[in-house]
Amino acid sequence: MDTVLDRISRKMNELTPQERKAAEFIAENYKDVAFLNSSDLAKRAGVGGSTIIRMATSLGYAGFPELHKALFDYIQNKITTIDRLSEITSSIFINNGVDSKKNIDNKLTNISKVFLQEAEQNISVLNELDMDKFDRMVDLLICKEKVFIVGSQISEVTAVLATYSLGKVLPEVIRIESGKSNTSNTLNSATSNDVAIIFCLPRYPKSTINILKSLHKAGTTIIVVTHNTIFSYIDMVDILFAVPFMHYKFMDSISPMMSFITALVLEVYERDTNRAVKHLEKFEQFVTEHKIFVEDKER
């Protein structure tokens, strides 16, 4: 199904700067936009009302109402799945003695609601992943000399996990952290024989973009993992891989991103098992020699 987000991604380069600004706002906030009229959307996006109309037609819609309906239908399909899961959970609570509607609703708006949405989101995201790009990414990780990992702010969580996990199965995985004493030396060591995975979730930190520019200048192959297929620095990127995620008010849910990293490491392992096993053995040897973890007898 050709969604609004698909059209924005496909036609982004054909839009005027103001239309692009509005389209980027929609892509970043599509769940909110589905409930906005054209005037409110223009105000929130910081563009004129006529820009919204022109953008809609540039994307192939008869006008904003048709775009709005397509976006609302897209959101509604996701909401319907959550509702079905919520009904199932309600039945579970009732069977376990929670029989008042108020108590069920309270539970569903807390831990159960989040867990259900996370489960639904992971299933939904799976259908949106570009598997050809995923395969190319794995090939690059296996054949390049060094793998650099970049990510700060919310993306720091994913960068730490990726560095730790890939470091178990690849010979040289290096995390680049902005502001560290060795950052410039690490960047200067980057060459065209290396590859970098840059986790870049909104809002984009300047430090991450500066590192991206430095690696691009060095000729390093760059993989950007972000939340959609719209990225302002696409001309510096060799592979742009989108892993969509949802927002909870002021919180970002990155569980699909964490699942992606796990899948990536497992695929690297399976593509070259012999080499991966050797590095896993080295990892375990290092852990034992340096007594990284608490021994059973110390617990």
Helices and strands as residue ranges (DSSP letters): H 4-11, G 12-14, H 17-28, H 30-33, H 38-45, H 49-58, H 64-95, H 101-108, H 111-126, H 131-143, E 147-150, H 155-166, E 173-176, H 183-188, E 195-199, H 206-217, E 221-226, G 234-236, E 239-242, E 247-248, E 251-252, H 255-271, H 273-289, G 296-298
